[in-house]
Amino acid sequence: MPKPIRPEDVLPDGVDRTTLGGLEVRKGAVAAFVANVKQLDDAEPGSAEHDEIVEQLRQLVPTLRAVGVLDVFQPRSAAVAELINGV
């Protein structure tokens, strides 16, 4: 019978990164992605801030895939879904 996986089973205390699916994954990457998605709504499209947020999101997509987030969740925002599918 499967047992629940706790955060410390994935990253023990004091460890900031791990390798999943051949990709180095940094602690905090999923939270950073979520925070940036939330900020995207407040950034004016075409502005430097908007472009920086979009670029950061693009850089984090491979991590979301490696962790498996995109296997179990899909974004509510069509723009974010399009961004993810474009990476």
C-alpha positions as CSV (number, residue, x, y, z in Angstrom):
1,M,0.0,0.0,0.0
2,P,1.4,3.5,-0.9
3,K,2.4,5.7,1.9
4,P,2.1,9.5,1.9
5,I,5.1,11.5,0.8
6,R,6.0,14.4,3.1
7,P,8.0,17.5,2.0
8,E,11.0,16.3,4.0
9,D,10.9,13.0,2.0
10,V,11.5,15.0,-1.2
11,L,13.9,17.6,0.2
12,P,15.4,16.9,3.7
13,D,16.0,19.8,6.0
14,G,19.0,21.8,4.9
15,V,18.8,20.7,1.3
16,D,17.8,23.4,-1.2
17,R,17.8,21.4,-4.5
18,T,17.4,18.0,-6.0
19,T,17.4,16.3,-9.3
20,L,14.1,15.1,-10.8
21,G,13.9,13.7,-14.3
22,G,17.4,14.8,-15.0
23,L,16.7,18.4,-14.1
24,E,18.0,20.2,-11.1
25,V,15.0,21.5,-9.2
26,R,15.4,24.3,-6.6
27,K,13.3,24.5,-3.5
28,G,10.8,27.3,-3.9
29,A,10.4,27.0,-7.7
30,V,6.7,26.0,-7.6
31,A,5.9,28.8,-5.1
32,A,7.8,31.3,-7.3
33,F,5.8,30.2,-10.3
34,V,2.5,30.7,-8.5
35,A,3.6,34.1,-7.2
36,N,4.6,35.2,-10.7
37,V,1.3,34.0,-12.2
38,K,-0.5,36.1,-9.6
39,Q,1.6,39.2,-10.4
40,L,1.1,38.7,-14.1
41,D,-2.5,40.1,-13.9
42,D,-1.2,43.3,-12.4
43,A,1.5,43.9,-15.0
44,E,0.7,45.9,-18.1
45,P,1.2,43.7,-21.2
46,G,4.2,44.8,-23.2
47,S,5.8,46.5,-20.2
48,A,9.3,45.6,-19.0
49,E,7.8,44.2,-15.8
50,H,5.3,42.0,-17.7
51,D,8.1,40.7,-20.0
52,E,10.3,39.9,-17.0
53,I,7.5,38.0,-15.3
54,V,6.7,36.0,-18.5
55,E,10.4,35.1,-18.9
56,Q,10.7,33.9,-15.4
57,L,7.5,31.8,-15.8
58,R,9.0,30.3,-19.0
59,Q,12.2,29.4,-17.1
60,L,10.2,27.7,-14.4
61,V,8.0,25.5,-16.7
62,P,10.6,22.7,-17.0
63,T,10.7,22.5,-13.2
64,L,6.9,22.2,-13.0
65,R,7.1,19.4,-15.5
66,A,9.9,17.6,-13.7
67,V,8.1,17.9,-10.4
68,G,4.9,16.6,-12.0
69,V,2.7,19.6,-11.2
70,L,1.4,19.8,-14.8
71,D,0.4,16.2,-14.6
72,V,-2.1,16.8,-11.9
73,F,-3.1,20.5,-12.2
74,Q,-3.9,22.8,-15.1
75,P,-3.9,26.6,-15.0
76,R,-7.2,28.5,-14.8
77,S,-5.8,31.3,-17.0
78,A,-5.8,30.7,-20.7
79,A,-2.8,33.0,-21.1
80,V,-0.8,30.9,-18.6
81,A,-1.8,27.7,-20.3
82,E,-0.7,29.0,-23.6
83,L,2.6,30.1,-22.1
84,I,3.2,26.7,-20.6
85,N,2.3,24.9,-23.9
86,G,4.7,27.2,-25.7
87,V,7.7,26.0,-23.7
